[in-house]
Amino acid sequence: MKSYEKMSDNEKQTLIQDCYIGKLMSFAEIADLTDTYANRIRRDAIKLKIQIRNKSEAQKLALECGRHKHPTKGEKRSEEVKQKIGAGIMQSWENMSEEALNGRKLKAKENWDRLSEDEKANFTHKANLAVRKASDEGTKLEKYLHNALLKEGYRVEFHKEQFLLTTKLQIDLFLPTMNVAIEIDGPSHFSPIWGQDALDKNIKYDNKKSGLILGKGMVLIRIKQQKDFSKTRASQILDKLLIEIKQIELKFPEPGDRNIEIGD
C-alpha cells in the first residue's frame, strides 16, 4: 500500500471511508496499516468531512470486534467490592448540587409526560401490585435485615402477628427473647406519595401501633426508609440497628427511652 504521506486527499478520503466506515476499523488500526499515527487519520477524517463515531459508539464497537475486553463481563465481584462501588455511587448522589438534582427530576418528569395514558396506567398498575406484594411478603429492606440479623445469631420472627390489648397487629421484625419490635417505614408513612388522605391514615395507624407496642413494655425501633433500596444503604442501616440492639442487650431501656428511631 502507498505510504500515507504520499497519498492525495482523494486517496486518503477513499482509504478512510473504506476502512473506517466500510470495515469498521479504528483510526489506530488504519494508522498501523499505513505507517502513520492515529491522530493524523482522525484529523484528516474531520477535514474530509467523514462522520466520526462518538465515544460511546467507538467503545461499543471495540467490544463487539474484540479490540477491547469488557472490564467486568464474566467476572464476579466480591461483596466488599460491590459495597465500595455502591458507597461511591451513593456519595456522588449525596454530593450532587441542588441544580443537578432538579435537572434530573425535571428530566424524569419529561420522560413521564411523554408516556401515553395507557403506558402511565400500566406503570401505575405494576406499582400498585408491587406495593401489595411487599405488604404480603415483606419489602427488600425487611428481608435484608431479617436475614442479616439471623446471620448475627439473633432469633427473629418475620411479620409476627400479635394481639396487643385485643387488637391484632403485625410486627415487621420481632426479637422475642429481647422483647424488641422493629418497624420499617417506607416513604408512604411520612410523605403523601399516595395522597394526603392515605398519609393521614398511615400516620394514625402508626401512632396507634406504636402506643400498643410500647404499652406492652416492648422496645420499638422504627426505621425510616426515605430512599430506594440498595445493599450499600441497607448495610449502613444494619450497622445502626446493631448498635441499638447491642445497647438494649447491655441494658434494657427505661420506659421513656423505648421508642427509638433510625434514619437512612
C-alpha positions in Angstrom: 0.0 0.0 0.0 1.2 3.5 -0.8 2.6 5.5 2.1 0.1 7.7 3.8 2.5 10.6 3.4 2.3 10.3 -0.4 -1.5 10.0 -0.7 -3.6 12.7 -2.2 -6.7 14.0 -0.3 -8.9 11.9 -2.6 -6.9 8.8 -1.9 -7.0 9.5 1.8 -10.7 10.0 1.7 -11.2 6.7 -0.1 -9.0 4.9 2.3 -10.6 6.2 5.4 -14.2 5.7 4.1 -13.3 2.1 3.1 -11.5 1.2 6.3 -13.3 3.3 9.0 -16.8 3.3 7.6 -16.8 0.2 5.5 -14.7 -2.2 7.5 -15.3 -0.6 10.9 -11.6 -0.3 11.6 -10.3 2.1 14.3 -8.1 5.1 13.5 -5.2 3.2 15.3 -5.7 0.2 13.0 -5.7 2.4 9.9 -2.6 4.1 11.2 -0.8 0.8 11.7 -1.8 -0.2 8.2 -0.4 3.0 6.6 2.6 3.6 8.8 1.4 6.8 10.4 -0.3 7.8 13.7 -4.0 7.7 14.7 -4.5 11.4 15.4 -3.4 12.3 11.9 -6.0 9.9 10.5 -8.6 11.4 12.7 -7.7 15.0 11.8 -7.9 14.1 8.1 -11.2 12.4 8.6 -12.6 15.6 10.1 -11.1 17.7 7.4 -12.6 15.5 4.7 -16.0 15.6 6.4 -16.2 11.9 7.3 -18.6 11.3 10.1 -16.7 10.4 13.3 -18.1 7.9 15.8 -18.7 9.3 19.3 -17.0 7.8 22.3 -19.9 5.5 23.2 -20.2 4.2 19.7 -16.4 3.6 19.5 -16.3 1.8 22.8 -19.3 -0.4 21.9 -17.7 -1.3 18.5 -14.3 -2.0 20.1 -16.0 -4.5 22.5 -18.0 -6.1 19.7 -15.0 -6.5 17.5 -12.8 -7.8 20.3 -10.3 -5.0 20.2 -11.1 -4.3 23.9 -12.1 -6.7 26.7 -15.1 -5.8 28.7 -13.8 -4.7 32.1 -16.4 -6.7 34.2 -18.0 -9.2 31.9 -17.5 -12.8 33.1 -16.1 -11.5 36.4 -17.8 -11.9 39.7 -17.3 -9.0 42.1 -16.9 -9.7 45.8 -19.4 -8.3 48.3 -16.7 -6.0 49.6 -16.1 -4.6 46.1 -19.9 -4.2 45.5 -20.2 -2.3 48.8 -17.4 0.1 47.8 -19.0 0.7 44.4 -22.4 1.2 45.9 -20.9 3.6 48.5 -19.2 5.6 45.8 -22.4 5.9 43.8 -24.4 6.9 46.9 -21.8 9.5 47.8 -21.9 11.0 44.4 -25.7 11.4 44.7 -25.4 13.0 48.1 -22.7 15.4 46.9 -24.8 16.4 43.8 -25.7 20.0 43.7 -29.3 21.1 44.1 -29.3 22.3 40.5 -28.1 18.9 39.2 -30.8 17.1 41.3 -33.5 19.4 40.0 -32.3 18.8 36.5 -32.7 15.1 36.9 -36.1 15.5 38.4 -37.2 17.6 35.5 -35.8 15.0 33.1 -37.8 12.3 34.9 -40.9 14.4 34.7 -40.4 15.0 31.0 -40.0 11.2 30.4 -43.2 10.6 32.4 -45.1 13.2 30.4 -44.0 11.6 27.1 -45.7 8.3 28.1 -49.1 7.6 26.7 -52.1 7.3 29.0 -52.0 3.5 28.5 -48.3 3.4 29.5 -48.9 5.5 32.6 -51.9 3.3 33.6 -49.8 0.2 33.1 -46.9 1.7 35.1 -49.2 2.7 38.0 -50.9 -0.8 37.9 -47.5 -2.5 38.3 -46.5 -0.1 41.1 -49.7 -1.0 43.0 -49.1 -4.7 42.5 -45.5 -4.3 43.9 -46.9 -2.4 46.9 -49.4 -5.2 47.6 -46.7 -7.9 47.2 -44.3 -6.0 49.6 -47.2 -5.8 52.1 -47.7 -9.6 51.9 -44.1 -10.8 51.5 -42.1 -8.0 53.0 -40.0 -5.3 51.4 -36.4 -5.7 50.2 -35.1 -3.9 53.3 -37.2 -6.1 55.7 -35.9 -9.3 54.1 -32.3 -8.0 54.1 -32.5 -7.0 57.8 -34.2 -10.3 58.7 -31.5 -12.4 57.0 -28.7 -10.2 58.4 -30.0 -10.5 62.0 -30.3 -14.2 61.7 -26.7 -14.4 60.5 -25.7 -12.4 63.5 -27.3 -15.1 65.7 -30.5 -13.3 66.8 -33.8 -15.1 66.9 -36.0 -13.1 64.6 -39.7 -13.5 63.7 -40.8 -12.1 60.4 -44.1 -10.3 60.1 -45.1 -11.6 63.5 -48.8 -11.3 64.3 -49.6 -10.4 67.9 -52.7 -9.5 69.9 -52.0 -6.3 71.8 -54.9 -5.2 74.0 -57.3 -7.3 71.9 -56.0 -5.6 68.7 -54.4 -7.9 66.2 -51.2 -6.3 64.8 -48.4 -7.5 62.5 -44.9 -6.5 63.5 -42.3 -6.3 60.7 -39.4 -7.9 62.7 -39.7 -9.2 66.2 -36.9 -10.3 68.5 -38.9 -12.3 71.1 -36.0 -13.1 73.5 -35.3 -9.3 73.8 -38.9 -8.0 73.6 -37.9 -5.7 70.7 -40.2 -4.8 67.8 -38.7 -3.4 64.6 -40.9 -1.5 62.2 -39.6 -0.5 58.7 -41.5 2.6 57.4 -41.3 3.4 53.7 -41.9 6.8 52.2 -45.7 6.4 52.3 -45.5 6.6 56.1 -44.3 10.1 56.2 -44.8 11.6 52.7 -48.1 12.0 50.6 -46.9 9.8 47.7 -50.4 8.2 47.6 -52.2 11.4 48.6 -52.7 13.3 51.8 -55.7 11.1 52.9 -53.6 7.9 52.6 -50.7 9.6 54.6 -53.1 10.7 57.3 -54.4 7.1 57.7 -50.9 5.7 57.8 -49.8 8.2 60.5 -52.8 7.5 62.6 -52.3 3.7 62.3 -48.6 4.0 63.1 -49.3 6.1 66.2 -51.8 3.6 67.4 -49.4 0.7 66.7 -46.6 2.5 68.5 -48.7 3.1 71.5 -49.8 -0.6 71.7 -46.3 -1.9 71.3 -44.8 0.5 73.9 -47.8 -0.1 76.2 -46.9 -3.8 76.2 -43.5 -3.0 77.6 -41.6 -3.6 74.4 -38.8 -1.6 72.8 -39.9 -0.2 69.5 -37.2 0.6 66.8 -38.7 2.5 63.8 -36.5 2.6 60.7 -37.4 5.4 58.3 -36.6 4.3 54.7 -36.7 7.5 52.8 -34.7 6.4 49.8 -34.8 3.5 47.3 -33.3 0.2 48.5 -29.7 -0.6 47.8 -27.4 -3.1 49.6 -25.0 -0.3 50.5 -27.6 1.8 52.2 -29.2 -1.3 53.8 -25.8 -2.3 55.2 -25.4 1.2 56.8 -28.9 0.9 58.3 -28.0 -2.6 59.6 -24.9 -1.1 61.3 -27.1 1.5 63.1 -29.6 -1.2 64.0 -27.0 -3.5 65.5 -25.6 -0.6 67.7 -29.1 -0.1 69.1 -29.7 -3.8 69.7 -26.4 -4.3 71.4 -27.2 -1.4 73.7 -30.5 -3.0 74.6 -28.7 -6.3 75.3 -26.4 -4.5 77.7 -29.3 -2.7 79.5 -33.0 -2.8 78.7 -34.1 0.8 78.4 -36.4 2.6 80.8 -40.0 3.2 79.7 -39.3 6.7 78.4 -36.4 5.6 76.2 -38.0 2.6 74.5 -39.1 4.5 71.3 -36.0 4.5 69.0 -35.9 5.9 65.5 -33.3 5.2 62.8 -33.0 7.0 59.5 -31.3 6.1 56.3 
